[in-house]
Amino acid sequence: MSEMNVLPAGYVLRGPELTYRIISVLGRGGFGITYLAEATVRVGNVSMRGRFAIKEHFMSGECEREGESMRVVCSNPVRERVQNSLKDFISEARRLHKVGVDHPNIVRVNEVFEANGTAYYVMECLEGEPLSAYVKRRGPLAESEMLAIMRPVVDAVRYLHSARMTHLDIKPENIMLTHDENDALRPVLIDFGLAKHYDKDGRPTSTINILGCSDGYAPMEQYAGITTFSPAADCYALGATMWFCLTGKTPAKSTALRDGQLAATIAGRASDEILSMIDSACRVNQYDRTFPGATGGADAESRKQLPRLKEKPLATSSTSTKLVDKPRRRFPVRIVAVCAVAIALIVAAILALRSCDSAPTVAEQMPQMDNPMPHFSTSPIDMALCAEGPDGYVYITADQWKELSKSQKSSFKPRGVYLAAGNFLVELRDKENGKGMDWDAAMKYNLPSKEQGRIFCDNNTALNNALRAFGGTEMDEWYWTKTEYGSSGAWTVYMNHGNVYSFSKTNTFRVRAVAPVP
């Protein structure tokens, strides 16, 4: 964003309650700019200078400043989209104002107002440092210190979910560590740029869908775009943030992880309860994802809510918790007997089911095969072949495919290579006998979005290797995707370099990634 499009230092911004002077830019994104500002605050007969953070609605791709007036303007073709986004910005700011007042670990909003042809909301300016910087400076935290920091954050997220809001960008950079007026530790959840509110039917109340993902903390489904109330996404981010606190490292991208991998890396360095908590929070399937103690089935609302972290509450007036620069002792937390009994019952049930399952396996149905048939997953596996076989759809890894004989391979009908990040299949060969596909034909297929297209580019090399491993051909340089906002244009992606060109419409390029996931 050009420096011409930000409010300059010294600019005076008048709100209903206070008059602010811009000091500097704190951050900027596609939908807004955050400033550091100061204002004179009167308490009785005493005046004092206070500092604030101010978020301005500014769509960098569609808006600009009108001369010296600093008024935000846009062109007619995007006016409706900008106005809808502005309404959403104001609505979300007012909701944030309410939840911040009601919960001490959510950043507090002071006032929301319109000026300069756009809108602003004023937040408290927090003194302290983000959790990411704290851990980088201190090194991996002891379990007790991690819990002291994360327990209030989990409670704040639970409150958001009760108000049918999701944050969708929980990570160490967005947790500020400060202290309250009693000098007790106050972790604060900040940056609600991706936050969404939903109605009672789980549908977003805003009209604009802001896509964004923080690698290491965003769950797999977020890369494909979240369109319904999904507290499980925040659950994943909380588990990944806890893992960061204990290791000092950024977790691997969710699309590269399997169930149990994160927890396995800290086995022996954390209590069984914390290992179980991180393992459950960071499950690949969002419907399997929860914290230990949550109840209800996969579709139950209670399953999506976050239970309270155990142990006694944080600081009281007599014993405040502070950030320290000396190592803390690690106190193991014993797993409760109920969990042990539940695990034993689950294991026994699985063994019983296996012993009574008399249905013939694929290998038993094909005794004439010269190689034994390996076990295939029925759940999607990243970069694995999705194929339709005698028992339905299965996902076959490249190593498993190599082990199969020619006759075994012939019993499967390949559908495509599954890309977990975008949640779609990349076809092994070109559509329509390798010929190009025009716009009308392309629109009949389940094409990925622009954001999925970027994921597609990021995985270009791995996908090419996977396609060749399963007998397919290498991807062409171009492919189609739909545009997000319903125009007649299409997004095309240059595969060799990953550059995304918008509203380009051509006639003969081949189509990729068009198969729906079974």
N, C-alpha and C positions, 0 to 999 in steps of 0.2 A: 504494500500500500504506500502510495506517495506521501511524503511528509506534508504535501499541500492539503491532504485530505484529513489531517488531524487538527484538533483545536490547539493553537500555539500556547506556549507557556505565557502566563499572564492573562489569558483570556478570562473574562468575567462571565459566569453562567449563573443566572438568577432562577432559583427555585421558589416554590410557595413559602417555604419556611426560612431558608438561608440563602445567602449569596456566596458563590464559590469562585475561587481563583485557581485556574489550572496551573499545576506545577510541572507535571511531566506525564508521559505515556507509560503506563504499567504493562500493557499488553494489547494485542489486537488479533482479530480473527476474521472469518468470512462474514460474520453477522454483527460484529460490534467492536468497539474500542473501549478500553478501560484506562481511566486517568487517575493520577494522584492529584488531589486538590486540597485546598485549605479554606476555612471559613471562620468567621467570628461568631462565637456562641455566647449568649448571655445567660448567666445563672443568677437570677435576682438582679442585683445592681453591679455584678461583676462580669466583665467581658474577658474572654480568652480565645486564643486561636486553637482550632482543632483541625485534624487532618482526616480526610475521607477518601474513599475509592468511589469513582463514578463510572458507571457503565453506560455507554451511548450506543443506541441502535444505529448501525451504519453497515449496509450491505456493500462490501468492497467491490464486488463485481458489477453492481448496478447503479451505485450512487456516487455523487461527487459534491464538492462544495461550490456554492454560488458566490464567486468573487470574495470580497472582503467581508461580506455579511456572515459567512460561515454557515449559511443555511444549507441544509441537505436537500438536493434535488435529484431527480431521475428522469429518464426518457419515457415517453408514452408506452412503448412496447412492454416495459417491465413495471409500469406504475402499479397495476393491480397486485402483482406479486409483492412489491415492496410494501404497499399499504397493508396487505394481509399479514406480512411478517411483522410490521410495526404493531398491529393490533395484538398479535401473539406475544410480542416482546412486553407490551404493557401488562397484559393479563398474567404472564408468567412472573413478572416483577412484583405485581400485587400479591400473588400467591406466596412468593418468596418472602415478602414483607411480613406476611402473617406467620409462616412457619418459623421464620427467624426469631420473631418475638416469642413464640411458644416454646422454642427449644434452644438452650444455651450453646449447643455445639453445631449450630447452623449459622452461617454468616448473617448478620442482622442488616436489614434494609431500613433506612431512615425515611426516605420519601421518594415518590415516583412522580415525574412530571414531564410535560411536553414543552419543547422549545426548539428553535432553529429548524422547524419542519421535521423534527424527529422526536425521540423520547429518551429519557434518562432515568436511571435509578441510583440512589446514593447509598453506599454501604459503609459500614465501619471499616476503618483502616487498621488492620491487625498488626501489632508489633510482635515480632518473633521470627520464626523461620519455618519453612515447609518441612514436613516429615522427611522428604527426600534428602534435603540438605543436612538435617539432623543426623540421620543414619549414616550418610556419607562421611560426616565429620567424626562420629562416634564409633562407627563400625557396627556389626550385627548386634542387635539388642538381646538382652536376656528375656526369657519368656514372660516374667513378671512385669517388666517394663513395657513390653509389647502390649500386654493385656491392659495396662494402665492407660495407654494411649488409645488403643482400638476400642475398648469397651464403650466409651462415650460416643465414638463415631458410629458404631453399630447401632446404638440406641437412637442416634440422630437419623440414620437411614431407615430404621423401623418406623420412626415417626413420619418420615417422608412417604413411606409406602402406605401408612394408614390414611394419609391425605391424598392417596392415589397419584403420587408423584414418583418418578424415578430420576436419579441423578445422571446415570449413564456415562460418567467420567470420573469415577472414584479412583484415585491413585495417590501415591505419596506426595506428588507435587500439589495436589488439591486438598491437602490436610495441613492447615496451619497450626503450629504449636505456639500457644501463647498462654498467659496466666490471667485469671480473673481478678476482681478487686480484692479478694482475700489471698492472692498470690498462689492459688491452687491451679494445677494444670488444667488448661482448657484447650483441647484439640478442637479445631473448627473446620467444618466441611465448607469449602469455597468453590467458586467457578461453576455456576449453574448454566453455562452456555449450551449444554446439550440436554439439560433437564426437560422432561416432558410431563404434562398432566393429562389424565385420562378420565373419561366419564364412567358411570357405573357399569357400562357394557364393555369396558376395556378399550374404548376407542380414544385416540388422541383428541383433545379439545382444541388444539392448534391446527392451523392449515398448512404450515410449512414444516417439512421434515428435515431437520439438520443432521446430515450424516457425519459421523466422526468416530474414530476409534483410537484408543491409546494401546499400542502394542504391549503385550505382557499383562494387561489389566482388562482388556475388552474380551468378552467371551466370543466363541465362534459365531454365534448367530448374529452378533452385532455388526459384523463385517457385511452381512447380507442385507442389513437394514431391519430395525425393529419397528413394527407398526402397531403393536398392541401392548397393553399394560404388562410389563415383564420385569417384576422385581428380581427374578433369578439372575438377570444381567448384573445388577448391583451386588448380588450375593457372590458372584464369581469375582468381581473386582475387590471385594472385601477380603476374600480368601487369599487372592494374589498379593494384596497389600500386606497382609499378615506374614506371608512367606517372605516378602521383601524385607520386613522388619527383622526377621530372624536370620536372614542370609546376607543382607546388604547388597543383593543383586536384583536386577530386573528380571522377572520371570520370562521364560520363552514365550513366544507368540502362541496364543491358544490353539491356533490351527496346526501347530507342530507338536502338541501334547496329547497324551492318552490319559485315561482315567488312572489316578494314583501316582502319576509321575512326579508332580510337585511335592507331595507329601513324602514320597520315597527318598527324595534328595536330602531331607532333614531328619530321617529316621535316626534315633539315638541322640538327637540334639534338642528335641522337644518332647513334651509329655504325650502320652497316647491320646489324650483328649484333644490336644491341639492338632496332632497329626490327623485325627479323624475329622476335625472341624474343617481343616484346609482341604482334605481329600473330598469331603462331601460338598463343600462350597464350589470347588473347581471341577466338577464333573462336566464332561463334554456335552451330554444331553441336558438341556435346560430343565426338563421335567424330572430329572434325577437329582437336581442340584438343590441343596438346602444346607442349613447348619444342623448339627446333631440336636435333637430335641424337638424339631418341627414335626407337626403331625398332619395327617390328611393324605389323601391320594394325590396322584400327579395333577389332577385337575382341580383339587380343592384349593380355595383361596388361602386357607391356613398354611398350606404347604409352601406358599410363596412368601409368607411373612417371616421375618427374622426373629428368632427367640432371643431372649436376653443371655448375654455371656455370663457365665457363672462367676463366683467369687463376690466378696463384699463390695459395696459401692465405693467409688473413688472418694477423694478427699472430703473430710468434714471440716468444720471450723477449727477443730483442735489439731488435726493431722492432715496437712495439705501435701499433695503429691507435686513434686517439682522435677524439672529436667535437670539432670546432673551430668557431670563430666567424668564420673568414676564408674568402673564396671559394677553392674549389679549382680548379686547372686541369683542363680536360677533355682526356682522352687518348683519341682515337678508336681503336677496336678493329677491326683489319682482318678482313674476312670471309675465311674460308679458301677456298682454291681449289676444294676438293671441293664446297662449297656452290654456287659459281658454275657448276661443271660440271653439278651436279645440276639447277639451275634451267634451264640451257640445254637439257638433255635433256628435261625436262618440257615446256618450251615447244615443242620440236621435235615431241614426241609428240602434243601437243594439235593442232598445225597439221596433222600427218600424218593424225590421226583426222578432223579437219574436212574435209580434202581428199578423203578416201575415203568420207565419209558420203554415200551417194547416196539415203538415205531421203527421200521428199517431206516438206516442211514443211507446217504447217497452211495457210500462205498459198498454197502451190502446189496444195493440194488444193481451194482455194476461189477459183479465178480469177474467178468471177462477182462476187465482192464488190467494192464500189465503193471501198473503202479497203484498203490493204495491211495484213495481219495483223501486229501487233507481236509481238516475242518475249516470251513469258511465262515466269516462273520456275516450275520444278517443285518448288522448296523453299518452305516457308512464309515469307511476308512479313507483317510486322505490319500490321494494319489493311487487308489486301488481301482481295479477294474470292476464295474458294476455289470453283472451278467445274469441272464435269466436261465435257470437250470431246472432240473426235474423237481426240486423242492421250492421253486420260486426264486426271488432275487437274492443274490449273494454278492459279497465284495471280496475280491481275490487280490492278494498282494502280488507284486512282480515275482518274488521268490517262489510263491506258491504256483504261479502260472508256469514257471520254468519246470517245476516238478511234474506237471501233468503230461501224460502221453498225448499223442495226436488224437487218438480216439476219445480220450477224456475231454480234451478241449472242444471237440466237435459236439459234445453234449450241452454246451453252453452257447447262448446267443449274446454276444457282447453288446452292451448298451453305451458304454463310454467310461471315461476315467473321471472319478469323483474328485472334485476340488472342494475341500471342507470349508475353506474361507468364504467362498461365494455360494456354497450350498447348491451347486449345479454340476451337471455332467459335461465333460468335454468330449465330443464325439471323436471316434477313432479315425473316421474318414470323412471326406467332404460330402455334403448333401448333394442329391441329384447327380450321382455318378461322377462326382468330382468337378462339376461345372459350377460356375458362379451363380449366385441367387440374387434376384432383383429385390427392390424394396418391398413390394406387395407380398412376395413369397416369404421374405424374412419376417414380416410382421405376424405371420401365422404361428411362429414358434415362441417358446418361452425364453425370450432373450434376456440376458443379464442387464442390470442397471449400470449407470456410469460408475458408481462406486465399486460394483463387482468387477467392472472392466479394469479398474486400477489393480484390484487384487489379481485378476487374470494376468496382467502384465508383470506383476511382482513374481508370479510363479511360472513365468514363461519357460525358463530352462528346465525346471523340474517337470513341467507338464510335457514338454517335448520328449524328455527322456522316458516318461511314463507311457506316452503314446507309442513310442517305438518299442518299448518293452513288451507291449501287448499286441504287437503286430500292426499298429496303425502307422499313419504317415505323419511327417512333421507339420506343425501348424503353419499356415500361411501368415503373411505379415499383417493382414488386416482382418477385422471382423466387425460385425454390426452389434450395436446394443440399442435399446430404447432410450429416448430422452425422458427425464423424470417429470417434466411439467406439461406433457400432453401436446407439444407442438408437432408439426409434421416432419421435423428434422430428425436425424439419427446421430448417435455418437459413434465414431469409428476410432479404433485404437491401433496404433502402429506398434506391432508386437516386438520388433527388434530393439526399439529404444524406450518403449513404455510411454510415449507421448500421447496425450488424449486431445483429440481435436473435436470441438463441439459443433453441432448442427452442420455436419458435412453429409451430403447426400450423393451417393454414387450408385452405379447400377450393376457392377459385375463382380465385386469382391465376394469371396466365399464367406459363408456363415459358420461360426464356431460356437460352442457352449450353448447349444439350443435344446438339449434333452432335459426333460424334467427329472428330478430325483425320485425314484420309486419309494 
